[in-house]
Amino acid sequence: ETGVTQTPRHLVMGMTNKKSLKCEQHLGHNAMYWYKQSAKKPLELMFVYNFKEQTENNSVPSRFSPECPNSSHLFLHLHTLQPEDSALYLCASSQDVGQGAIGGNTIYFGEGSWLTVV
Amino acid sequence: AQKITQTQPGMFVQEKEAVTLDCTYDTSDPSYGLFWYKQPSSGEMIFLIYQGSYDQQNATEGRYSLNFQKARKSANLVISASQLGDSAMYFCAMREDLGSGGGADGLTFGKGTHLIIQP
């Protein structure tokens, strides 16, 4: 059992729908991430939150809206998505302690949410 | 330019044989970490092993070992005595040091190697 839990595991939504992906980590970490994995493409980092503050947004379209209410929970709100947004969305967390501490910064992933936009 | 290169899109290996999955990386940062993950068809990304750029010895975790050749910027994963359950996608990834500002940063992944273990 992973320490990072994602729900739902599978989601089918229409282009006009609004839905949310939820992630919860039970590892006491202070950083959380959203990654997108499309077919035949490397994993793409979407958002990074450190101590609830967003520190990175890799040019993600505004139809994806992250929310991090506390260090244990992370949401990805979805609205007016396109079929090309269909992918596996992976949440992850790590205990980040700043410079020179890469060794302690292993990122642990959840099982992912398979999203299909129709 | 790609930061992580995995040149083997797919590999077929006989059960119980050793497997080497290739990974080369590109960075100008002297401080970085290299990671390997396993992704079965279910989708979960499972952490396998970590190697720090300043580590003097190659990392080992059970049947997994990392052949780290810093001068060649190579971090190959070696799986000894392969098992049918090792069939999965394997990803090499890197984190560069965050610098004096600290804070969190994400991993950069390679495209992966699809490993199939045959009985």
Interface residues (C-beta under 8 A of the other chain):
Chain A: T2 N30 A31 Y33 Y35 K41 P42 L43 L45 V48 Y49 N50 T55 E56 L88 L90 A92 S94 D96 G98 Q99 G100 I102 G103 N105 T106 I107 Y108 F109 G110 E111 G112 W114
Chain B: I4 S31 Y32 G33 F35 Y37 S42 G43 E44 M45 I46 F47 Y50 G52 S53 D55 F91 R95 D97 L98 G99 S100 G101 G102 G103 A104 D105 G106 L107 T108 F109 G110 K111 G112
